Amino acid sequence: MYTAVVIILMVGVALGAPTAPSPCCAPDQWEGIIGQNIGYDQEGKAGVRKGYLTMSYDYTDRLLEVFTHLNDSGSGMEVNSNVIQNYKSGKQYVIQGQKCTMTDLPGMMQQQCIPKNATFQTSLYYGAGSSTLMANSFTFPRTGMTVDVSVTQDGCIPIGESIYGSINNYAFFEVMGFINVTTGIKDPSVFNIPSSCPHVTPQHPSHQFDGLLKYVSDKYRK
């Protein structure tokens, strides 16, 4: 299901834009589902990761919660993990089943903005006829990566994102599509630390912080 969503959401119709719009920031609080396809080569071992994330992003209270479900064709591994980041307490928790691991979370939470050095690509729309959604597309570099992102013209809501590059000998191309996005946080308890977490181990399993999983974990930290 989510594979199809990603492909559909990344296809828009480009429009000519006489004036380049400025980069923008997403709402300070939003939730949504992110479909994800990742092709990768890790030290000569290629594979595909497919799945989805559910995200609750709260810049106001400096909180982030992400549930990740991924199937990895290269290793045969299925990942189901929940990451909770609390930038006020400076702690990050990774929960898998009844197992909880914790690390310090240095730095500050990054507001979800298209950076000022981004290059405007084009204006475009999704849909047809009277049922269209207007969007803008930008591209910008990140360390070892290039990011292309489409956001709504009204509200700067993320629609689609592609990322390609290399992180620690992990070469990849990722495509993401955002669906069912709502502003605000419906249930703040999503940020609560589960009861299994008082007895945490101090270090995460290494596979949780390889390649793209590490990128997702670090994406909103600066």
VENRALIN-V182535 format. One record per residue. N is the residue number from 0. RES is the residue in one letter. PSI is psi in radians with two decimals (NA if undefined). OMEGA is omega in degrees with one decimal (NA if undefined). Layout:
# VENRALIN-V182535
n->N res->RES psi->PSI omega->OMEGA
n->N res->RES psi->PSI omega->OMEGA
This chain:
# VENRALIN-V182535
n->0 res->M psi->-0.90 omega->-174.1
n->1 res->Y psi->-0.46 omega->174.7
n->2 res->T psi->-0.80 omega->178.9
n->3 res->A psi->-0.67 omega->179.9
n->4 res->V psi->-0.76 omega->-179.3
n->5 res->V psi->-0.83 omega->-177.6
n->6 res->I psi->-0.75 omega->-179.1
n->7 res->I psi->-0.77 omega->-174.2
n->8 res->L psi->-0.41 omega->-177.9
n->9 res->M psi->-0.05 omega->-179.3
n->10 res->V psi->2.01 omega->177.2
n->11 res->G psi->3.05 omega->178.0
n->12 res->V psi->2.08 omega->-175.9
n->13 res->A psi->2.50 omega->178.1
n->14 res->L psi->2.63 omega->174.5
n->15 res->G psi->2.44 omega->-179.6
n->16 res->A psi->1.99 omega->-178.2
n->17 res->P psi->-0.54 omega->-179.6
n->18 res->T psi->2.22 omega->-178.4
n->19 res->A psi->2.18 omega->177.4
n->20 res->P psi->2.72 omega->179.1
n->21 res->S psi->2.68 omega->172.8
n->22 res->P psi->2.68 omega->-173.3
n->23 res->C psi->3.05 omega->178.6
n->24 res->C psi->2.44 omega->175.3
n->25 res->A psi->2.89 omega->175.8
n->26 res->P psi->2.64 omega->-178.9
n->27 res->D psi->-0.35 omega->176.0
n->28 res->Q psi->2.16 omega->175.9
n->29 res->W psi->2.80 omega->177.6
n->30 res->E psi->2.66 omega->178.7
n->31 res->G psi->3.11 omega->177.4
n->32 res->I psi->2.40 omega->-177.7
n->33 res->I psi->1.97 omega->172.7
n->34 res->G psi->2.51 omega->-169.0
n->35 res->Q psi->2.28 omega->170.0
n->36 res->N psi->2.24 omega->-177.8
n->37 res->I psi->2.10 omega->169.1
n->38 res->G psi->2.36 omega->-174.0
n->39 res->Y psi->2.79 omega->171.3
n->40 res->D psi->1.97 omega->-178.1
n->41 res->Q psi->1.76 omega->-179.3
n->42 res->E psi->0.83 omega->176.7
n->43 res->G psi->-0.07 omega->178.4
n->44 res->K psi->1.96 omega->-175.8
n->45 res->A psi->2.71 omega->177.8
n->46 res->G psi->3.10 omega->178.1
n->47 res->V psi->2.32 omega->173.2
n->48 res->R psi->2.22 omega->179.5
n->49 res->K psi->2.48 omega->177.4
n->50 res->G psi->-2.65 omega->-177.8
n->51 res->Y psi->2.83 omega->174.4
n->52 res->L psi->2.55 omega->165.2
n->53 res->T psi->2.34 omega->-172.4
n->54 res->M psi->2.42 omega->168.9
n->55 res->S psi->2.02 omega->-174.6
n->56 res->Y psi->2.13 omega->-176.7
n->57 res->D psi->1.57 omega->179.0
n->58 res->Y psi->-0.49 omega->-179.6
n->59 res->T psi->-0.82 omega->-178.7
n->60 res->D psi->0.13 omega->176.0
n->61 res->R psi->0.93 omega->-179.4
n->62 res->L psi->2.56 omega->176.3
n->63 res->L psi->2.33 omega->175.8
n->64 res->E psi->2.24 omega->-179.4
n->65 res->V psi->2.15 omega->169.9
n->66 res->F psi->2.26 omega->-176.6
n->67 res->T psi->2.26 omega->170.4
n->68 res->H psi->2.03 omega->-178.8
n->69 res->L psi->2.45 omega->170.1
n->70 res->N psi->2.24 omega->-175.6
n->71 res->D psi->1.97 omega->-178.6
n->72 res->S psi->-0.47 omega->-178.0
n->73 res->G psi->-0.76 omega->-177.8
n->74 res->S psi->-0.23 omega->-174.4
n->75 res->G psi->0.15 omega->-175.4
n->76 res->M psi->2.50 omega->171.7
n->77 res->E psi->2.21 omega->-178.0
n->78 res->V psi->2.17 omega->170.8
n->79 res->N psi->1.82 omega->-176.7
n->80 res->S psi->2.69 omega->178.8
n->81 res->N psi->2.17 omega->179.5
n->82 res->V psi->2.24 omega->175.0
n->83 res->I psi->2.15 omega->178.0
n->84 res->Q psi->2.22 omega->177.4
n->85 res->N psi->1.80 omega->-174.3
n->86 res->Y psi->-0.33 omega->176.2
n->87 res->K psi->-0.70 omega->177.8
n->88 res->S psi->-0.27 omega->-179.9
n->89 res->G psi->0.57 omega->-178.6
n->90 res->K psi->2.55 omega->173.6
n->91 res->Q psi->2.33 omega->-179.6
n->92 res->Y psi->2.39 omega->172.9
n->93 res->V psi->2.11 omega->-176.1
n->94 res->I psi->2.21 omega->173.4
n->95 res->Q psi->1.87 omega->-175.1
n->96 res->G psi->-2.17 omega->179.1
n->97 res->Q psi->0.05 omega->-178.7
n->98 res->K psi->2.31 omega->-179.4
n->99 res->C psi->2.33 omega->175.5
n->100 res->T psi->2.66 omega->-173.6
n->101 res->M psi->2.50 omega->170.4
n->102 res->T psi->2.84 omega->172.0
n->103 res->D psi->2.64 omega->-178.8
n->104 res->L psi->1.47 omega->-178.0
n->105 res->P psi->2.85 omega->178.0
n->106 res->G psi->-3.08 omega->-179.2
n->107 res->M psi->2.75 omega->175.9
n->108 res->M psi->2.42 omega->-178.5
n->109 res->Q psi->2.23 omega->174.9
n->110 res->Q psi->2.46 omega->-175.3
n->111 res->Q psi->1.53 omega->-179.4
n->112 res->C psi->2.56 omega->167.6
n->113 res->I psi->2.19 omega->-173.1
n->114 res->P psi->2.73 omega->-177.1
n->115 res->K psi->-0.42 omega->179.8
n->116 res->N psi->0.10 omega->178.5
n->117 res->A psi->2.58 omega->177.2
n->118 res->T psi->2.19 omega->175.9
n->119 res->F psi->2.32 omega->-179.9
n->120 res->Q psi->-1.00 omega->-177.8
n->121 res->T psi->2.81 omega->165.8
n->122 res->S psi->2.60 omega->-176.7
n->123 res->L psi->3.01 omega->175.2
n->124 res->Y psi->2.70 omega->175.2
n->125 res->Y psi->2.50 omega->-179.8
n->126 res->G psi->-2.80 omega->-177.6
n->127 res->A psi->2.72 omega->175.5
n->128 res->G psi->-2.31 omega->-179.6
n->129 res->S psi->-0.17 omega->-179.0
n->130 res->S psi->1.23 omega->-179.4
n->131 res->T psi->2.66 omega->177.1
n->132 res->L psi->2.05 omega->-177.7
n->133 res->M psi->2.46 omega->-176.1
n->134 res->A psi->2.86 omega->173.1
n->135 res->N psi->2.56 omega->-178.8
n->136 res->S psi->2.36 omega->179.6
n->137 res->F psi->2.76 omega->172.4
n->138 res->T psi->2.54 omega->179.0
n->139 res->F psi->2.71 omega->179.0
n->140 res->P psi->2.59 omega->165.4
n->141 res->R psi->2.91 omega->-175.3
n->142 res->T psi->1.96 omega->179.0
n->143 res->G psi->0.10 omega->-173.1
n->144 res->M psi->2.82 omega->168.6
n->145 res->T psi->2.35 omega->-176.7
n->146 res->V psi->2.26 omega->170.5
n->147 res->D psi->2.27 omega->-175.3
n->148 res->V psi->2.48 omega->173.5
n->149 res->S psi->2.33 omega->179.6
n->150 res->V psi->2.71 omega->178.6
n->151 res->T psi->2.55 omega->176.7
n->152 res->Q psi->-0.59 omega->178.6
n->153 res->D psi->1.82 omega->174.9
n->154 res->G psi->-0.21 omega->178.6
n->155 res->C psi->0.69 omega->178.3
n->156 res->I psi->2.26 omega->179.3
n->157 res->P psi->2.43 omega->178.6
n->158 res->I psi->-0.91 omega->-178.7
n->159 res->G psi->2.67 omega->-179.2
n->160 res->E psi->2.39 omega->171.9
n->161 res->S psi->2.46 omega->-178.4
n->162 res->I psi->2.32 omega->175.1
n->163 res->Y psi->2.60 omega->-178.5
n->164 res->G psi->-2.62 omega->-176.7
n->165 res->S psi->2.35 omega->177.0
n->166 res->I psi->1.99 omega->176.3
n->167 res->N psi->0.98 omega->179.4
n->168 res->N psi->0.35 omega->178.3
n->169 res->Y psi->1.72 omega->178.4
n->170 res->A psi->2.41 omega->-173.3
n->171 res->F psi->2.82 omega->168.4
n->172 res->F psi->2.13 omega->-175.6
n->173 res->E psi->2.42 omega->174.6
n->174 res->V psi->2.29 omega->-179.3
n->175 res->M psi->2.51 omega->173.3
n->176 res->G psi->2.38 omega->-175.9
n->177 res->F psi->2.23 omega->179.9
n->178 res->I psi->2.83 omega->175.9
n->179 res->N psi->0.69 omega->-179.7
n->180 res->V psi->2.32 omega->175.1
n->181 res->T psi->2.60 omega->177.2
n->182 res->T psi->2.68 omega->-177.0
n->183 res->G psi->3.06 omega->177.4
n->184 res->I psi->1.96 omega->-175.5
n->185 res->K psi->-0.74 omega->-175.4
n->186 res->D psi->1.72 omega->-178.0
n->187 res->P psi->-0.24 omega->-179.1
n->188 res->S psi->-0.20 omega->176.9
n->189 res->V psi->-0.37 omega->-179.4
n->190 res->F psi->-0.02 omega->179.6
n->191 res->N psi->2.46 omega->177.8
n->192 res->I psi->2.22 omega->-178.6
n->193 res->P psi->2.76 omega->-177.3
n->194 res->S psi->-0.34 omega->179.2
n->195 res->S psi->-0.17 omega->-171.9
n->196 res->C psi->-0.23 omega->175.3
n->197 res->P psi->-0.46 omega->179.6
n->198 res->H psi->1.30 omega->-174.2
n->199 res->V psi->2.71 omega->170.7
n->200 res->T psi->2.59 omega->-170.8
n->201 res->P psi->-0.14 omega->-175.6
n->202 res->Q psi->2.45 omega->-179.7
n->203 res->H psi->2.62 omega->168.9
n->204 res->P psi->2.43 omega->-170.5
n->205 res->S psi->-0.61 omega->-175.7
n->206 res->H psi->-0.37 omega->-179.4
n->207 res->Q psi->-0.29 omega->-176.2
n->208 res->F psi->0.45 omega->171.0
n->209 res->D psi->2.45 omega->168.0
n->210 res->G psi->-2.15 omega->-171.6
n->211 res->L psi->-0.53 omega->178.3
n->212 res->L psi->-0.63 omega->174.8
n->213 res->K psi->-0.69 omega->179.4
n->214 res->Y psi->-0.76 omega->178.6
n->215 res->V psi->-0.74 omega->-179.7
n->216 res->S psi->-0.64 omega->-175.7
n->217 res->D psi->-0.11 omega->-168.6
n->218 res->K psi->-0.64 omega->-174.9
n->219 res->Y psi->0.33 omega->179.0
n->220 res->R psi->2.51 omega->176.7
n->221 res->K psi->NA omega->NA
